[in-house]
Amino acid sequence: MIEVVPFEPEHIFGMKPLIKDAYLEQALNNMEYLKCLKQYGVAYSGFTKDGICVGAAGVRQINLKTFEGWAILSEDSHKNIKSILRAVDLFIQNYFEFNVADRFQATVKLSYEKGHRFAKLLKFQPEGILKSYEDGADF
């Protein structure tokens, strides 16, 4: 079971991410970047009953009815992946149920196989490749 609480940058500052990537680890050690995640949208963190943060996820508004989701999972998140998926899916579905969103999107680095599996389990569909999108990488 995961306890979901409003996101605070301190929850994931310095976290060891599920996906090993120097660029992502640099972001997780940048408090100013993490503060932006909180400032520009709605976000939540998930904790185990032992008080371990298994990740955070949130959404930012792109335009009137288009939103982009993000998620950063810890290397311990696999133990609670079903609970995490349920929580994120419920969060996304509420945007549609209450007619807040017409579109919900996510951008995943092309080389993040685990990220693509996570997005697919949340019913996202690939739409194309963004060449040299961020960090010089394809997404």
N, CA, C and O atoms as CSV, one atom per row, in Angstrom:
chain,resi,resn,atom,element,x,y,z
A,1,MET,N,N,0.840,-1.178,0.000
A,1,MET,CA,C,0.000,0.000,0.000
A,1,MET,C,C,0.888,1.245,0.000
A,1,MET,O,O,1.917,1.289,0.674
A,2,ILE,N,N,0.482,2.230,-0.749
A,2,ILE,CA,C,1.224,3.477,-0.883
A,2,ILE,C,C,0.396,4.607,-0.270
A,2,ILE,O,O,-0.805,4.723,-0.516
A,3,GLU,N,N,1.063,5.429,0.527
A,3,GLU,CA,C,0.422,6.632,1.042
A,3,GLU,C,C,0.790,7.774,0.097
A,3,GLU,O,O,1.968,8.031,-0.154
A,4,VAL,N,N,-0.220,8.449,-0.417
A,4,VAL,CA,C,-0.016,9.535,-1.362
A,4,VAL,C,C,-0.169,10.863,-0.627
A,4,VAL,O,O,-1.170,11.101,0.048
A,5,VAL,N,N,0.837,11.722,-0.769
A,5,VAL,CA,C,0.840,13.029,-0.102
A,5,VAL,C,C,1.227,14.102,-1.123
A,5,VAL,O,O,1.852,13.787,-2.136
A,6,PRO,N,N,0.866,15.361,-0.871
A,6,PRO,CA,C,1.295,16.426,-1.781
A,6,PRO,C,C,2.820,16.446,-1.912
A,6,PRO,O,O,3.547,16.285,-0.932
A,7,PHE,N,N,3.279,16.645,-3.132
A,7,PHE,CA,C,4.700,16.621,-3.453
A,7,PHE,C,C,5.455,17.772,-2.807
A,7,PHE,O,O,5.006,18.918,-2.813
A,8,GLU,N,N,6.593,17.443,-2.262
A,8,GLU,CA,C,7.570,18.421,-1.787
A,8,GLU,C,C,8.911,18.028,-2.403
A,8,GLU,O,O,9.235,16.841,-2.448
A,9,PRO,N,N,9.693,18.987,-2.875
A,9,PRO,CA,C,10.978,18.670,-3.507
A,9,PRO,C,C,11.881,17.789,-2.646
A,9,PRO,O,O,12.627,16.961,-3.169
A,10,GLU,N,N,11.813,17.967,-1.334
A,10,GLU,CA,C,12.656,17.185,-0.428
A,10,GLU,C,C,12.355,15.689,-0.496
A,10,GLU,O,O,13.205,14.869,-0.148
A,11,HIS,N,N,11.147,15.329,-0.944
A,11,HIS,CA,C,10.777,13.912,-1.016
A,11,HIS,C,C,11.689,13.134,-1.951
A,11,HIS,O,O,12.016,11.978,-1.681
A,12,ILE,N,N,12.105,13.761,-3.055
A,12,ILE,CA,C,12.909,13.015,-4.039
A,12,ILE,C,C,14.306,13.593,-4.240
A,12,ILE,O,O,15.064,13.099,-5.074
A,13,PHE,N,N,14.653,14.627,-3.489
A,13,PHE,CA,C,15.993,15.198,-3.601
A,13,PHE,C,C,17.026,14.116,-3.287
A,13,PHE,O,O,17.015,13.533,-2.203
A,14,GLY,N,N,17.910,13.857,-4.237
A,14,GLY,CA,C,18.958,12.860,-4.033
A,14,GLY,C,C,18.495,11.421,-4.160
A,14,GLY,O,O,19.272,10.506,-3.888
A,15,MET,N,N,17.241,11.188,-4.568
A,15,MET,CA,C,16.725,9.824,-4.700
A,15,MET,C,C,17.505,9.058,-5.770
A,15,MET,O,O,17.973,9.643,-6.747
A,16,LYS,N,N,17.639,7.755,-5.575
A,16,LYS,CA,C,18.242,6.898,-6.587
A,16,LYS,C,C,17.122,6.455,-7.524
A,16,LYS,O,O,16.261,5.668,-7.130
A,17,PRO,N,N,17.127,6.959,-8.776
A,17,PRO,CA,C,16.026,6.661,-9.684
A,17,PRO,C,C,16.058,5.227,-10.209
A,17,PRO,O,O,17.111,4.593,-10.272
A,18,LEU,N,N,14.895,4.742,-10.579
A,18,LEU,CA,C,14.750,3.409,-11.160
A,18,LEU,C,C,15.569,3.298,-12.441
A,18,LEU,O,O,16.190,2.269,-12.708
A,19,ILE,N,N,15.562,4.363,-13.224
A,19,ILE,CA,C,16.286,4.386,-14.486
A,19,ILE,C,C,17.629,5.074,-14.261
A,19,ILE,O,O,17.684,6.221,-13.819
A,20,LYS,N,N,18.692,4.373,-14.563
A,20,LYS,CA,C,20.040,4.920,-14.379
A,20,LYS,C,C,20.369,5.863,-15.537
A,20,LYS,O,O,20.486,5.436,-16.685
A,21,ASP,N,N,20.517,7.149,-15.217
A,21,ASP,CA,C,20.788,8.144,-16.235
A,21,ASP,C,C,21.441,9.339,-15.565
A,21,ASP,O,O,20.883,9.905,-14.625
A,22,ALA,N,N,22.601,9.723,-16.032
A,22,ALA,CA,C,23.349,10.824,-15.413
A,22,ALA,C,C,22.563,12.129,-15.444
A,22,ALA,O,O,22.590,12.891,-14.478
A,23,TYR,N,N,21.865,12.393,-16.543
A,23,TYR,CA,C,21.080,13.622,-16.673
A,23,TYR,C,C,19.951,13.656,-15.640
A,23,TYR,O,O,19.711,14.688,-15.013
A,24,LEU,N,N,19.262,12.528,-15.465
A,24,LEU,CA,C,18.181,12.443,-14.484
A,24,LEU,C,C,18.733,12.580,-13.069
A,24,LEU,O,O,18.153,13.289,-12.246
A,25,GLU,N,N,19.825,11.922,-12.782
A,25,GLU,CA,C,20.418,12.034,-11.447
A,25,GLU,C,C,20.846,13.467,-11.155
A,25,GLU,O,O,20.733,13.932,-10.021
A,26,GLN,N,N,21.335,14.165,-12.170
A,26,GLN,CA,C,21.696,15.570,-11.997
A,26,GLN,C,C,20.451,16.392,-11.642
A,26,GLN,O,O,20.514,17.270,-10.780
A,27,ALA,N,N,19.336,16.114,-12.295
A,27,ALA,CA,C,18.087,16.828,-12.007
A,27,ALA,C,C,17.615,16.546,-10.582
A,27,ALA,O,O,17.130,17.447,-9.898
A,28,LEU,N,N,17.756,15.302,-10.135
A,28,LEU,CA,C,17.302,14.925,-8.793
A,28,LEU,C,C,18.175,15.516,-7.695
A,28,LEU,O,O,17.796,15.495,-6.524
A,29,ASN,N,N,19.312,16.030,-8.053
A,29,ASN,CA,C,20.191,16.687,-7.086
A,29,ASN,C,C,20.179,18.204,-7.254
A,29,ASN,O,O,21.034,18.901,-6.709
A,30,ASN,N,N,19.214,18.707,-8.004
A,30,ASN,CA,C,19.081,20.136,-8.262
A,30,ASN,C,C,17.783,20.625,-7.616
A,30,ASN,O,O,16.705,20.474,-8.190
A,31,MET,N,N,17.889,21.205,-6.434
A,31,MET,CA,C,16.714,21.631,-5.688
A,31,MET,C,C,15.891,22.670,-6.453
A,31,MET,O,O,14.665,22.671,-6.348
A,32,GLU,N,N,16.531,23.547,-7.212
A,32,GLU,CA,C,15.782,24.558,-7.976
A,32,GLU,C,C,14.895,23.900,-9.029
A,32,GLU,O,O,13.756,24.318,-9.236
A,33,TYR,N,N,15.416,22.876,-9.689
A,33,TYR,CA,C,14.610,22.141,-10.670
A,33,TYR,C,C,13.429,21.459,-9.984
A,33,TYR,O,O,12.302,21.529,-10.474
A,34,LEU,N,N,13.676,20.810,-8.871
A,34,LEU,CA,C,12.609,20.106,-8.152
A,34,LEU,C,C,11.546,21.078,-7.645
A,34,LEU,O,O,10.364,20.734,-7.603
A,35,LYS,N,N,11.948,22.265,-7.268
A,35,LYS,CA,C,10.964,23.287,-6.844
A,35,LYS,C,C,10.064,23.679,-8.007
A,35,LYS,O,O,8.882,23.960,-7.805
A,36,CYS,N,N,10.605,23.701,-9.223
A,36,CYS,CA,C,9.795,24.018,-10.403
A,36,CYS,C,C,8.716,22.957,-10.633
A,36,CYS,O,O,7.609,23.284,-11.060
A,37,LEU,N,N,9.030,21.692,-10.353
A,37,LEU,CA,C,8.033,20.642,-10.507
A,37,LEU,C,C,6.819,20.913,-9.625
A,37,LEU,O,O,5.682,20.644,-10.014
A,38,LYS,N,N,7.072,21.443,-8.446
A,38,LYS,CA,C,5.984,21.759,-7.523
A,38,LYS,C,C,5.257,23.039,-7.951
A,38,LYS,O,O,4.031,23.118,-7.884
A,39,GLN,N,N,6.010,24.010,-8.379
A,39,GLN,CA,C,5.460,25.331,-8.684
A,39,GLN,C,C,4.563,25.331,-9.920
A,39,GLN,O,O,3.566,26.053,-9.951
A,40,TYR,N,N,4.897,24.540,-10.936
A,40,TYR,CA,C,4.193,24.613,-12.207
A,40,TYR,C,C,3.251,23.440,-12.451
A,40,TYR,O,O,3.249,22.863,-13.539
A,41,GLY,N,N,2.464,23.090,-11.464
A,41,GLY,CA,C,1.482,22.041,-11.665
A,41,GLY,C,C,1.068,21.391,-10.364
A,41,GLY,O,O,1.366,21.878,-9.273
A,42,VAL,N,N,0.382,20.290,-10.508
A,42,VAL,CA,C,-0.090,19.505,-9.372
A,42,VAL,C,C,0.784,18.259,-9.294
A,42,VAL,O,O,1.035,17.616,-10.313
A,43,ALA,N,N,1.249,17.912,-8.103
A,43,ALA,CA,C,2.144,16.761,-7.976
A,43,ALA,C,C,1.971,16.096,-6.619
A,43,ALA,O,O,1.602,16.729,-5.630
A,44,TYR,N,N,2.250,14.794,-6.609
A,44,TYR,CA,C,2.136,13.994,-5.391
A,44,TYR,C,C,3.332,13.071,-5.278
A,44,TYR,O,O,3.978,12.732,-6.270
A,45,SER,N,N,3.614,12.669,-4.044
A,45,SER,CA,C,4.669,11.690,-3.763
A,45,SER,C,C,4.024,10.468,-3.141
A,45,SER,O,O,2.979,10.557,-2.497
A,46,GLY,N,N,4.661,9.327,-3.342
A,46,GLY,CA,C,4.173,8.080,-2.754
A,46,GLY,C,C,5.173,7.518,-1.768
A,46,GLY,O,O,6.370,7.440,-2.048
A,47,PHE,N,N,4.664,7.127,-0.602
A,47,PHE,CA,C,5.509,6.582,0.456
A,47,PHE,C,C,5.005,5.208,0.875
A,47,PHE,O,O,3.801,4.951,0.891
A,48,THR,N,N,5.945,4.331,1.215
A,48,THR,CA,C,5.576,3.030,1.775
A,48,THR,C,C,5.180,3.236,3.233
A,48,THR,O,O,5.359,4.320,3.787
A,49,LYS,N,N,4.640,2.182,3.849
A,49,LYS,CA,C,4.269,2.284,5.269
A,49,LYS,C,C,5.495,2.500,6.147
A,49,LYS,O,O,5.372,2.943,7.289
A,50,ASP,N,N,6.691,2.187,5.612
A,50,ASP,CA,C,7.941,2.404,6.348
A,50,ASP,C,C,8.497,3.818,6.147
A,50,ASP,O,O,9.572,4.146,6.649
A,51,GLY,N,N,7.748,4.655,5.404
A,51,GLY,CA,C,8.178,6.032,5.199
A,51,GLY,C,C,9.197,6.221,4.099
A,51,GLY,O,O,9.871,7.250,4.057
A,52,ILE,N,N,9.326,5.249,3.203
A,52,ILE,CA,C,10.271,5.349,2.094
A,52,ILE,C,C,9.554,5.902,0.868
A,52,ILE,O,O,8.519,5.379,0.455
A,53,CYS,N,N,10.111,6.964,0.291
A,53,CYS,CA,C,9.518,7.551,-0.907
A,53,CYS,C,C,9.865,6.667,-2.105
A,53,CYS,O,O,11.038,6.438,-2.403
A,54,VAL,N,N,8.831,6.174,-2.785
A,54,VAL,CA,C,9.049,5.326,-3.959
A,54,VAL,C,C,8.931,6.111,-5.258
A,54,VAL,O,O,9.135,5.570,-6.345
A,55,GLY,N,N,8.600,7.388,-5.134
A,55,GLY,CA,C,8.549,8.215,-6.326
A,55,GLY,C,C,7.585,9.368,-6.192
A,55,GLY,O,O,6.920,9.549,-5.172
A,56,ALA,N,N,7.533,10.137,-7.252
A,56,ALA,CA,C,6.623,11.278,-7.323
A,56,ALA,C,C,6.116,11.375,-8.752
A,56,ALA,O,O,6.773,10.944,-9.700
A,57,ALA,N,N,4.936,11.950,-8.878
A,57,ALA,CA,C,4.335,12.138,-10.198
A,57,ALA,C,C,3.496,13.403,-10.159
A,57,ALA,O,O,2.990,13.813,-9.115
A,58,GLY,N,N,3.367,13.996,-11.315
A,58,GLY,CA,C,2.571,15.206,-11.368
A,58,GLY,C,C,2.151,15.531,-12.786
A,58,GLY,O,O,2.354,14.755,-13.720
A,59,VAL,N,N,1.564,16.693,-12.910
A,59,VAL,CA,C,1.040,17.124,-14.194
A,59,VAL,C,C,1.205,18.637,-14.314
A,59,VAL,O,O,1.097,19.376,-13.335
A,60,ARG,N,N,1.468,19.070,-15.537
A,60,ARG,CA,C,1.497,20.506,-15.792
A,60,ARG,C,C,0.583,20.780,-16.975
A,60,ARG,O,O,0.444,19.957,-17.880
A,61,GLN,N,N,-0.031,21.942,-16.949
A,61,GLN,CA,C,-0.963,22.312,-18.000
A,61,GLN,C,C,-0.199,22.895,-19.179
A,61,GLN,O,O,0.625,23.793,-19.009
A,62,ILE,N,N,-0.478,22.378,-20.387
A,62,ILE,CA,C,0.165,22.839,-21.606
A,62,ILE,C,C,-0.665,23.944,-22.258
A,62,ILE,O,O,-0.139,24.990,-22.639
A,63,ASN,N,N,-1.961,23.697,-22.379
A,63,ASN,CA,C,-2.897,24.716,-22.833
A,63,ASN,C,C,-4.246,24.430,-22.186
A,63,ASN,O,O,-4.305,23.653,-21.232
A,64,LEU,N,N,-5.310,25.016,-22.659
A,64,LEU,CA,C,-6.593,24.964,-21.960
A,64,LEU,C,C,-6.995,23.563,-21.505
A,64,LEU,O,O,-7.357,23.381,-20.342
A,65,LYS,N,N,-6.940,22.574,-22.389
A,65,LYS,CA,C,-7.381,21.226,-22.011
A,65,LYS,C,C,-6.348,20.151,-22.340
A,65,LYS,O,O,-6.700,18.985,-22.517
A,66,THR,N,N,-5.072,20.539,-22.423
A,66,THR,CA,C,-3.984,19.600,-22.663
A,66,THR,C,C,-3.028,19.639,-21.476
A,66,THR,O,O,-2.600,20.705,-21.033
A,67,PHE,N,N,-2.707,18.458,-20.976
A,67,PHE,CA,C,-1.847,18.331,-19.805
A,67,PHE,C,C,-0.738,17.340,-20.097
A,67,PHE,O,O,-0.908,16.411,-20.887
A,68,GLU,N,N,0.399,17.547,-19.451
A,68,GLU,CA,C,1.529,16.626,-19.594
A,68,GLU,C,C,1.882,16.059,-18.234
A,68,GLU,O,O,2.094,16.794,-17.270
A,69,GLY,N,N,1.942,14.748,-18.177
A,69,GLY,CA,C,2.280,14.073,-16.934
A,69,GLY,C,C,3.766,13.778,-16.846
A,69,GLY,O,O,4.446,13.644,-17.863
A,70,TRP,N,N,4.261,13.679,-15.629
A,70,TRP,CA,C,5.643,13.289,-15.385
A,70,TRP,C,C,5.665,12.347,-14.181
A,70,TRP,O,O,4.790,12.403,-13.318
A,71,ALA,N,N,6.650,11.508,-14.140
A,71,ALA,CA,C,6.826,10.591,-13.001
A,71,ALA,C,C,8.306,10.292,-12.849
A,71,ALA,O,O,9.024,10.093,-13.829
A,72,ILE,N,N,8.741,10.265,-11.612
A,72,ILE,CA,C,10.111,9.877,-11.279
A,72,ILE,C,C,9.992,8.807,-10.209
A,72,ILE,O,O,9.524,9.076,-9.103
A,73,LEU,N,N,10.414,7.599,-10.540
A,73,LEU,CA,C,10.299,6.479,-9.613
A,73,LEU,C,C,11.664,6.096,-9.058
A,73,LEU,O,O,12.679,6.213,-9.745
A,74,SER,N,N,11.678,5.644,-7.828
A,74,SER,CA,C,12.934,5.232,-7.191
A,74,SER,C,C,13.274,3.798,-7.580
A,74,SER,O,O,12.449,3.070,-8.132
A,75,GLU,N,N,14.496,3.421,-7.280
A,75,GLU,CA,C,14.910,2.050,-7.583
A,75,GLU,C,C,14.143,1.031,-6.748
A,75,GLU,O,O,14.162,-0.157,-7.068
A,76,ASP,N,N,13.470,1.467,-5.685
A,76,ASP,CA,C,12.642,0.576,-4.858
A,76,ASP,C,C,11.179,0.520,-5.304
A,76,ASP,O,O,10.383,-0.205,-4.708
A,77,SER,N,N,10.820,1.268,-6.335
A,77,SER,CA,C,9.416,1.381,-6.733
A,77,SER,C,C,8.836,0.074,-7.268
A,77,SER,O,O,7.629,-0.146,-7.168
A,78,HIS,N,N,9.671,-0.795,-7.833
A,78,HIS,CA,C,9.158,-2.040,-8.422
A,78,HIS,C,C,8.402,-2.900,-7.415
A,78,HIS,O,O,7.535,-3.684,-7.802
A,79,LYS,N,N,8.714,-2.764,-6.141
A,79,LYS,CA,C,8.040,-3.547,-5.104
A,79,LYS,C,C,6.592,-3.105,-4.918
A,79,LYS,O,O,5.777,-3.854,-4.379
A,80,ASN,N,N,6.275,-1.906,-5.357
A,80,ASN,CA,C,4.942,-1.330,-5.170
A,80,ASN,C,C,4.325,-0.866,-6.483
A,80,ASN,O,O,3.459,0.009,-6.485
A,81,ILE,N,N,4.760,-1.440,-7.593
A,81,ILE,CA,C,4.372,-0.913,-8.894
A,81,ILE,C,C,2.861,-0.969,-9.133
A,81,ILE,O,O,2.318,-0.062,-9.766
A,82,LYS,N,N,2.174,-1.987,-8.656
A,82,LYS,CA,C,0.724,-2.056,-8.868
A,82,LYS,C,C,0.010,-0.912,-8.166
A,82,LYS,O,O,-0.891,-0.300,-8.739
A,83,SER,N,N,0.400,-0.620,-6.944
A,83,SER,CA,C,-0.208,0.495,-6.207
A,83,SER,C,C,0.112,1.822,-6.872
A,83,SER,O,O,-0.744,2.703,-6.949
A,84,ILE,N,N,1.335,1.969,-7.350
A,84,ILE,CA,C,1.742,3.202,-8.017
A,84,ILE,C,C,0.932,3.399,-9.297
A,84,ILE,O,O,0.423,4.490,-9.553
A,85,LEU,N,N,0.815,2.343,-10.094
A,85,LEU,CA,C,0.041,2.434,-11.337
A,85,LEU,C,C,-1.417,2.782,-11.060
A,85,LEU,O,O,-2.002,3.602,-11.767
A,86,ARG,N,N,-2.007,2.169,-10.044
A,86,ARG,CA,C,-3.407,2.466,-9.695
A,86,ARG,C,C,-3.577,3.928,-9.321
A,86,ARG,O,O,-4.524,4.579,-9.760
A,87,ALA,N,N,-2.663,4.445,-8.511
A,87,ALA,CA,C,-2.750,5.834,-8.059
A,87,ALA,C,C,-2.592,6.806,-9.230
A,87,ALA,O,O,-3.353,7.767,-9.345
A,88,VAL,N,N,-1.613,6.563,-10.094
A,88,VAL,CA,C,-1.386,7.452,-11.234
A,88,VAL,C,C,-2.552,7.372,-12.214
A,88,VAL,O,O,-3.003,8.397,-12.726
A,89,ASP,N,N,-3.040,6.164,-12.477
A,89,ASP,CA,C,-4.166,5.998,-13.396
A,89,ASP,C,C,-5.410,6.723,-12.872
A,89,ASP,O,O,-6.095,7.398,-13.640
A,90,LEU,N,N,-5.705,6.594,-11.600
A,90,LEU,CA,C,-6.857,7.278,-11.005
A,90,LEU,C,C,-6.705,8.794,-11.140
A,90,LEU,O,O,-7.663,9.496,-11.464
A,91,PHE,N,N,-5.507,9.283,-10.893
A,91,PHE,CA,C,-5.226,10.716,-11.006
A,91,PHE,C,C,-5.515,11.203,-12.432
A,91,PHE,O,O,-6.186,12.217,-12.621
A,92,ILE,N,N,-5.008,10.481,-13.427
A,92,ILE,CA,C,-5.217,10.865,-14.833
A,92,ILE,C,C,-6.696,10.772,-15.195
A,92,ILE,O,O,-7.236,11.685,-15.821
A,93,GLN,N,N,-7.355,9.684,-14.811
A,93,GLN,CA,C,-8.762,9.498,-15.171
A,93,GLN,C,C,-9.657,10.581,-14.594
A,93,GLN,O,O,-10.673,10.931,-15.195
A,94,ASN,N,N,-9.292,11.115,-13.435
A,94,ASN,CA,C,-10.085,12.207,-12.852
A,94,ASN,C,C,-10.075,13.448,-13.747
A,94,ASN,O,O,-11.060,14.185,-13.790
A,95,TYR,N,N,-8.987,13.681,-14.450
A,95,TYR,CA,C,-8.929,14.830,-15.361
A,95,TYR,C,C,-9.956,14.690,-16.479
A,95,TYR,O,O,-10.555,15.679,-16.901
A,96,PHE,N,N,-10.160,13.466,-16.958
A,96,PHE,CA,C,-11.144,13.232,-18.016
A,96,PHE,C,C,-12.562,13.176,-17.452
A,96,PHE,O,O,-13.489,13.740,-18.034
A,97,GLU,N,N,-12.725,12.507,-16.336
A,97,GLU,CA,C,-14.054,12.350,-15.737
A,97,GLU,C,C,-14.690,13.689,-15.399
A,97,GLU,O,O,-15.896,13.870,-15.568
A,98,PHE,N,N,-13.880,14.629,-14.923
A,98,PHE,CA,C,-14.405,15.937,-14.549
A,98,PHE,C,C,-14.260,16.963,-15.669
A,98,PHE,O,O,-14.372,18.168,-15.441
A,99,ASN,N,N,-14.007,16.461,-16.899
A,99,ASN,CA,C,-13.948,17.282,-18.105
A,99,ASN,C,C,-12.922,18.413,-18.016
A,99,ASN,O,O,-13.131,19.501,-18.552
A,100,VAL,N,N,-11.834,18.142,-17.344
A,100,VAL,CA,C,-10.747,19.121,-17.234
A,100,VAL,C,C,-9.829,18.998,-18.445
A,100,VAL,O,O,-9.296,19.995,-18.930
A,101,ALA,N,N,-9.645,17.757,-18.936
A,101,ALA,CA,C,-8.697,17.513,-20.026
A,101,ALA,C,C,-9.359,16.838,-21.217
A,101,ALA,O,O,-10.254,16.005,-21.072
A,102,ASP,N,N,-8.888,17.225,-22.406
A,102,ASP,CA,C,-9.205,16.509,-23.637
A,102,ASP,C,C,-8.023,15.642,-24.049
A,102,ASP,O,O,-8.176,14.652,-24.763
A,103,ARG,N,N,-6.830,16.040,-23.577
A,103,ARG,CA,C,-5.602,15.320,-23.938
A,103,ARG,C,C,-4.669,15.293,-22.739
A,103,ARG,O,O,-4.513,16.278,-22.017
A,104,PHE,N,N,-4.058,14.140,-22.552
A,104,PHE,CA,C,-3.060,13.951,-21.502
A,104,PHE,C,C,-1.877,13.280,-22.176
A,104,PHE,O,O,-2.033,12.222,-22.785
A,105,GLN,N,N,-0.702,13.875,-22.077
A,105,GLN,CA,C,0.469,13.348,-22.776
A,105,GLN,C,C,1.640,13.162,-21.825
A,105,GLN,O,O,1.663,13.705,-20.721
A,106,ALA,N,N,2.606,12.386,-22.279
A,106,ALA,CA,C,3.845,12.170,-21.521
A,106,ALA,C,C,4.984,12.064,-22.536
A,106,ALA,O,O,4.794,11.572,-23.648
A,107,THR,N,N,6.150,12.525,-22.147
A,107,THR,CA,C,7.328,12.454,-23.000
A,107,THR,C,C,8.338,11.549,-22.314
A,107,THR,O,O,8.717,11.787,-21.167
A,108,VAL,N,N,8.772,10.507,-23.021
A,108,VAL,CA,C,9.665,9.511,-22.435
A,108,VAL,C,C,10.914,9.390,-23.305
A,108,VAL,O,O,10.824,9.287,-24.528
A,109,LYS,N,N,12.067,9.405,-22.665
A,109,LYS,CA,C,13.328,9.232,-23.396
A,109,LYS,C,C,13.273,7.910,-24.167
A,109,LYS,O,O,12.861,6.884,-23.626
A,110,LEU,N,N,13.688,7.947,-25.415
A,110,LEU,CA,C,13.583,6.780,-26.293
A,110,LEU,C,C,14.269,5.547,-25.704
A,110,LEU,O,O,13.798,4.426,-25.898
A,111,SER,N,N,15.373,5.746,-24.991
A,111,SER,CA,C,16.134,4.614,-24.446
A,111,SER,C,C,15.577,4.086,-23.112
A,111,SER,O,O,16.090,3.094,-22.594
A,112,TYR,N,N,14.553,4.716,-22.550
A,112,TYR,CA,C,13.990,4.281,-21.257
A,112,TYR,C,C,12.932,3.199,-21.466
A,112,TYR,O,O,11.740,3.503,-21.508
A,113,GLU,N,N,13.349,1.956,-21.598
A,113,GLU,CA,C,12.401,0.863,-21.809
A,113,GLU,C,C,11.387,0.766,-20.670
A,113,GLU,O,O,10.199,0.554,-20.909
A,114,LYS,N,N,11.858,0.921,-19.432
A,114,LYS,CA,C,10.952,0.852,-18.282
A,114,LYS,C,C,9.945,1.994,-18.326
A,114,LYS,O,O,8.783,1.811,-17.961
A,115,GLY,N,N,10.373,3.146,-18.760
A,115,GLY,CA,C,9.474,4.288,-18.881
A,115,GLY,C,C,8.405,4.052,-19.934
A,115,GLY,O,O,7.251,4.440,-19.750
A,116,HIS,N,N,8.783,3.418,-21.035
A,116,HIS,CA,C,7.817,3.100,-22.087
A,116,HIS,C,C,6.815,2.052,-21.606
A,116,HIS,O,O,5.628,2.142,-21.918
A,117,ARG,N,N,7.283,1.064,-20.851
A,117,ARG,CA,C,6.362,0.054,-20.292
A,117,ARG,C,C,5.378,0.712,-19.328
A,117,ARG,O,O,4.184,0.411,-19.349
A,118,PHE,N,N,5.879,1.604,-18.488
A,118,PHE,CA,C,5.037,2.324,-17.521
A,118,PHE,C,C,3.969,3.127,-18.269
A,118,PHE,O,O,2.791,3.083,-17.913
A,119,ALA,N,N,4.384,3.860,-19.305
A,119,ALA,CA,C,3.438,4.666,-20.085
A,119,ALA,C,C,2.406,3.777,-20.775
A,119,ALA,O,O,1.226,4.123,-20.831
A,120,LYS,N,N,2.842,2.647,-21.295
A,120,LYS,CA,C,1.918,1.736,-21.978
A,120,LYS,C,C,0.888,1.163,-20.992
A,120,LYS,O,O,-0.287,1.030,-21.334
A,121,LEU,N,N,1.319,0.829,-19.785
A,121,LEU,CA,C,0.388,0.328,-18.770
A,121,LEU,C,C,-0.644,1.387,-18.384
A,121,LEU,O,O,-1.739,1.060,-17.927
A,122,LEU,N,N,-0.284,2.657,-18.573
A,122,LEU,CA,C,-1.218,3.758,-18.294
A,122,LEU,C,C,-2.025,4.136,-19.539
A,122,LEU,O,O,-2.737,5.140,-19.545
A,123,LYS,N,N,-1.907,3.326,-20.586
A,123,LYS,CA,C,-2.669,3.465,-21.829
A,123,LYS,C,C,-2.232,4.633,-22.716
A,123,LYS,O,O,-3.008,5.102,-23.549
A,124,PHE,N,N,-0.993,5.106,-22.542
A,124,PHE,CA,C,-0.447,6.086,-23.463
A,124,PHE,C,C,-0.063,5.370,-24.745
A,124,PHE,O,O,0.307,4.196,-24.715
A,125,GLN,N,N,-0.147,6.070,-25.877
A,125,GLN,CA,C,0.219,5.500,-27.162
A,125,GLN,C,C,1.333,6.336,-27.785
A,125,GLN,O,O,1.276,7.565,-27.761
A,126,PRO,N,N,2.352,5.670,-28.344
A,126,PRO,CA,C,3.435,6.425,-28.989
A,126,PRO,C,C,2.906,7.194,-30.200
A,126,PRO,O,O,2.084,6.683,-30.961
A,127,GLU,N,N,3.385,8.424,-30.369
A,127,GLU,CA,C,2.920,9.255,-31.478
A,127,GLU,C,C,4.047,9.682,-32.404
A,127,GLU,O,O,3.785,10.233,-33.474
A,128,GLY,N,N,5.268,9.445,-32.026
A,128,GLY,CA,C,6.386,9.849,-32.869
A,128,GLY,C,C,7.645,10.013,-32.046
A,128,GLY,O,O,7.649,9.776,-30.838
A,129,ILE,N,N,8.701,10.416,-32.702
A,129,ILE,CA,C,9.989,10.604,-32.031
A,129,ILE,C,C,10.376,12.077,-32.106
A,129,ILE,O,O,10.333,12.688,-33.173
A,130,LEU,N,N,10.749,12.628,-30.975
A,130,LEU,CA,C,11.251,13.993,-30.894
A,130,LEU,C,C,12.777,13.911,-30.946
A,130,LEU,O,O,13.409,13.480,-29.981
A,131,LYS,N,N,13.356,14.313,-32.044
A,131,LYS,CA,C,14.803,14.227,-32.242
A,131,LYS,C,C,15.526,15.287,-31.418
A,131,LYS,O,O,15.138,16.456,-31.408
A,132,SER,N,N,16.587,14.859,-30.724
A,132,SER,CA,C,17.407,15.767,-29.906
A,132,SER,C,C,16.560,16.687,-29.042
A,132,SER,O,O,16.802,17.893,-28.978
A,133,TYR,N,N,15.573,16.115,-28.385
A,133,TYR,CA,C,14.578,16.888,-27.639
A,133,TYR,C,C,15.155,17.535,-26.378
A,133,TYR,O,O,15.013,18.739,-26.165
A,134,GLU,N,N,15.789,16.738,-25.567
A,134,GLU,CA,C,16.366,17.240,-24.323
A,134,GLU,C,C,17.637,16.459,-24.048
A,134,GLU,O,O,17.707,15.261,-24.323
A,135,ASP,N,N,18.618,17.116,-23.519
A,135,ASP,CA,C,19.882,16.446,-23.215
A,135,ASP,C,C,20.505,15.869,-24.505
A,135,ASP,O,O,21.343,14.971,-24.435
A,136,GLY,N,N,20.098,16.381,-25.672
A,136,GLY,CA,C,20.604,15.877,-26.937
A,136,GLY,C,C,20.071,14.509,-27.298
A,136,GLY,O,O,20.504,13.920,-28.289
A,137,ALA,N,N,19.137,13.987,-26.512
A,137,ALA,CA,C,18.602,12.638,-26.719
A,137,ALA,C,C,17.258,12.683,-27.432
A,137,ALA,O,O,16.564,13.700,-27.431
A,138,ASP,N,N,16.914,11.567,-28.035
A,138,ASP,CA,C,15.607,11.426,-28.675
A,138,ASP,C,C,14.584,10.983,-27.640
A,138,ASP,O,O,14.894,10.203,-26.739
A,139,PHE,N,N,13.366,11.487,-27.776
A,139,PHE,CA,C,12.261,11.142,-26.870
A,139,PHE,C,C,11.070,10.665,-27.671
A,139,PHE,O,O,10.036,10.326,-27.096
